[in-house]
Amino acid sequence: MRIAIITDAWHPQINGVVRTLTRTIDWLRQNGHEVLVVEPSAFRTFPLPSYPEIRISLFPGRKVADLLDEFAPEAIHVSTEGPLGLAARKYAVERDLPFTTAYHTRFPEYVKERLPVPLSLSYTWVRWFHNAAERVMVSTESLRRELADHGIKNLFIMSRGVDTELFKPRMHRNMLSGKRPVFLYLGRVAVEKNIEAFLSLELPGSKHVIGDGPALAALKKKYPGVRFHGYKTGKDLSNHLASADVMVFPSKTDTFGLVILEAMACGVPVAAYPVQGPVDIIENGRSGYTSEDLRAAAMKALDVDPQSCRERALEFSWERVGQQFFDNLAPITTIGSETAFQSASSE
């Protein structure tokens, strides 16, 4: 099948959306499908203020249409709600082509963290964007229920996976120096991640942060006792992660939290708030703890068996995710696609 995937989030960005797309596309290609990725590097872009690694495409509509016309996809998937996603949505709607979308980011909550925009207004826009799709892919059952309550329709599960060969327990756990126990935050260093809920906790041992982002400089200055390590990738990341005693995940706005699985695969229990995402992954006493008292969750997590964390992570595979993605696609019928693309070429 020829599958077009349109995304505003792509390499060199380092985040869960990009990792999920990359692994899904790898699976599709390994299983014989032809994939066109429409992403920002093919367009004129400018850096998003305060997020310079995120590039915003300028007036991409005509080029998106040309790329899709030339590829003649048998399925269209719009992965993000940015300029490229909007252009692809417009393309499909105007040609009466079925398409799918994904809800990777809690857009209304992220906006509210930065701007005085009511959630009700943002969710009106989210409904408009996604309810035109044949199917909307979401990562967990709790997110499906939550979005359904906000009036979003046609919700289907596409879970997440973890590379358990890369992320695994290590015999030598000396990548994070400092007093034990070692508490670690892994992720983007930004206000919407609620990272200060972790940094401000009174905890024994030492605190570490792996990641980068717009809040890094200010947090380094405010919390001089915390060790900030910047971005890590690949085996270097795995080695650092496996050196922690507990990973603390303070976000209340993530739709899943891939780093939770990565920590568990390394035998590291996770402490988090009992919110959508963590409650779908973390089993109290088996792979970590969730609690409204984040400190209590972090302290309880110290007693969790690393092997049981690993076993929980083994339940999530990228192969399953790829199959779910493929099964959720909305194929374009031959007659419908021929009519649509002939119409497009005559515009």
N, C-alpha and C positions, 0 to 999 in steps of 0.2 A: 504494500500500500504506500502511496505517496502522501506523506503527512507533513503539513506546514505548521510549525510552532513559532508563534510570535511572542517575543519577550523583551521588555525594557530592562530586565535584569540579566546581565551576562558577564562573562569574564572581561576584565580582571577582578570584578567584584568577588568578595569572599563572603558568602552568606548561605543560608539554608535553601533559598529559592534557586540559586545558581547550582548548588550541589545536587539538589533534587532533579532539576532539568538535565544536568549533565549525565547523571546516572540513568535517567529514563531514556534519553536519546541514545546512549550507548547500548542499552538493552534493545531498543527498537532496531537499530542498525545491525546488531548481532543476530537478530531474528529475521533479517532479510527485508526490512522496510527502508524506504528511501525518505530521508528527513531533510526538509529545508528549515533552517533556523534563521528567522528574520530578527536581527538584534542590532543594537545601536552602532556598532563599528562600521556599518554600511551607510550611515547617514551623517549629515552635519549635526553636531551636538554641542551643548554647552554644559558645564558642570552645575549640578544642583547646589544652590547656596547651602553651606554648612555640611554638605555631603559631596565633596568634589569627586570622589570615585564613582558616583552615580552620574551618568551622562544622559541628558535629556535631548531627545531627537527633535530637530526643527522641521516643521511642515513636512512630515514623512508620507502623507497620504498618497500622492501620485506614485512614489517609488514603491511603497508597499503594494499598491495595486499592480504595478508592472511586474514585480517579483512573483506575486501570486498568479497573475495571468500566465507568465512564462512557465511556472512550475506545474500549473493545473492540478492542484492538490485533490486527493480523494478524501481528505479530512483536514479540517482547520481547527487548531487549538490556540486560543488566546490566553496566554499565561499571566499577563499583568495588565493593570488598568492605566498604564502610562500612555504617552503619545503613540507609540507603536501599537499597543493594544487597542486604543481607540480607533486608529486607522484601519486595523484589521477587522474590528467589529463593524465599522461603517461599510467596509468592502463586502462583508458577508451579508449584512442586512439589506443593502441596496440590491444585491444579486439574488436574494432569497435563498442563500446557501445555509445549511445547518452548520453550526460550529459549537465548540465547547469552550468553557473558561475554567480557570482555577482561582480559588480564594486562598492565596498564600499569606497575605498580610492583613492584619486587622486595621484596615485603612482608616475607618472613622476614629478609632481609639488613638492611632498614631497622630492624626491631624489634631485631635483635641489636646494632646500633650504639648503641642507647639503653637497652636492658634486658637483663638476664642470662637471655634466653630461648633455649634450644637451637634451632638451625635445624631439627632433626628434628621438634620439636614444632610449629613454625610451618608447616612443609611438610605436616604431617598435616592441619592446619586448611585450608590452601590446597587440598589434594586434595579434602577434603570439599566445599568451596565450589564449585570449578570442575568437578568430575567429574559433577555433576548436569546440566551444560549439554550441549546437543546439539553445540555447537562452542565452542571457546575461541580467541579471536583474539589472536595474538601478532605482534610487529613484525618479527622476523628469524628466519632459519633456525637460527642458533646458539641463540637463546632457545627455539625449538621443541624442539631436541635436548636442551637442558638440562632443560626442564620434563618432557619425556618420561622422562628418567632419574629424575626425582623422582616418577614414577607419575601424572602428569597426562595425560589422554586427549583425543582429538578436537581436536587443535591445528591451527589454520589460520592462514595468513599474512594480516595486514593491515598493510601497510608504513606509511610516513610520507611526507609531502610537504613542499614549501617554496614560498613565494610568491616566485618569481624576478623579479617586477616590483617588489616592495618591497625585497627583499634583492638588491642588485646592487653591483658595484664603483662607487666614487665617484672623480671626478676630484680633488676636494679632500679630503685625508685628514688634516684638522687638528682633528678633534673630540677626540682624545686627546693632550693635551700631554705633554711630557716627552721624555727622550732616546730615540732609536731604537737598537735595534729595540723596538717596543712589543709586549709580551706581555699578553694579555687573558684573563681568566676571565669567562664569561657564564653566569649561572644562579643558582639559589637558594643563599644563603649559610647553609649548614647543615652539621652534622657529617657527615651521610651522603653529602655531595657530595665529601668528601675534599679540600676546598679547600686545606688547609695543605700538602698535597703539592706544590702549585704555589707558594704564597706563600713557602715555605721554600727554594725553589730558588735557587742562585747563577746568575743570568742577567745578561747585559749589558743596557743600555738601561733600560727602566722597566716596571713591572707595574701593571696596572689591573684593577679588578673592577666589573662591571655586575651589579647584582642586590641583593636584600635578603633578610633572613631572621633567624632567632633568634641566629645566631653573629656578626652584623655588628658589634655594639658591641665584643665581646671581640677580634675580629680587627683592628679599627681600632686598638685600643690596643696590640696585640701587634706589628703590622706598620705602624709609622708611615710608612714609606717607600713604601707601596703607596697608590695613588690609588683611592678608593672612590667610585663615581658613583651608587649607588642604582639603582632601577628605571628602565628606559627602555622605551618602546614605539613601535611604528609607525616612521615615517621617522626619528625621532630615534634610535631604537635602531639602525636600519640604518646611519645616518651614523656613529654611534660604532663599530659593529662593523667597518665598512669601513675605518676608520682604523687598525686594528690590523695588525701584521705577522704575528703568529701567535696563534691562539686555543688556549689550553691547557685540555684537558678532563680533569680528574684523577679524575672519579668512577669507581668500580668497581661501582656498584650500579644504575645506570640501565639500563632495558630497551632504550633506543634512543639518545636524545640529539638532539632536534630542533635544538638550537643548533648542532650540528655541521654540519647541512645549511645553516643560515642563514649561518654563517661561510663555508662553501665558496661559496655563491651570491654572497657579497660579494667573492669572490676571495681569501679569507683561509685559508691552510692551517691544519690542526688537528693538535695533538700530544696523544696520549692513551696510556693503558695498553692493552695488547693483550687487552682483555676484551670480553665480549659487548656488542654495541652498536657501539662504535668499530671493531672488526675487521670488522663487516658493512658499514661505510660508508666508512672511510678506506682508500684504496689507497696504500701506501707509495710515495713519490716522485711521485705524481700529485695527491693531495689532502691530503697531510700525512704524518705518520709515527706509528706505534704502537711502543712499546718499554717494557720493564720499567724502563728508565732514562728517566724522564720528561724530564730535562734534555737528554739526548741527542736524544730525539724532538723537543723544542722547537727545538734548535739546527739539526737537519737540516731541519726544516720551513721554516726561513728561505730555503732554496734552492729551494722548490717554486714552480713557475710559477702565478701567480694565475689565468691563463686556464684551466689544466687543472683547478683547483679548481672554477671556475665550470661547466665542462663536466660534471664529475661531479655537481654539484648538479642540473643540468638533467635528469638521469635520473630524478629523483623528482618526481612530480606529485600534487597533491591529487585530481585527477580519477581517477587510477588508484586512490588510496586509497578514495575514495567507492565506486567500483565493486566493489572487493574487499570492503568492508564489506557492501554490499547482497548480493553473491553468497554471503557467509558466513552470512547470516541463516537462521533456522530458521522458516519460515512456519507459522502455526497454521492447520490445516485448518478449513474452514467448519463441518463437523459437530462437530469437537472443540471449536471455540471457542464455538459456540452452547451446547453442553452445559455447558461450563465456566462461562460467564458466567451461564447460567440458574441453575446450582448456586450460584454466588457470590451472586446477588441474593436467594436464598432463605435465606441464612445469617442 
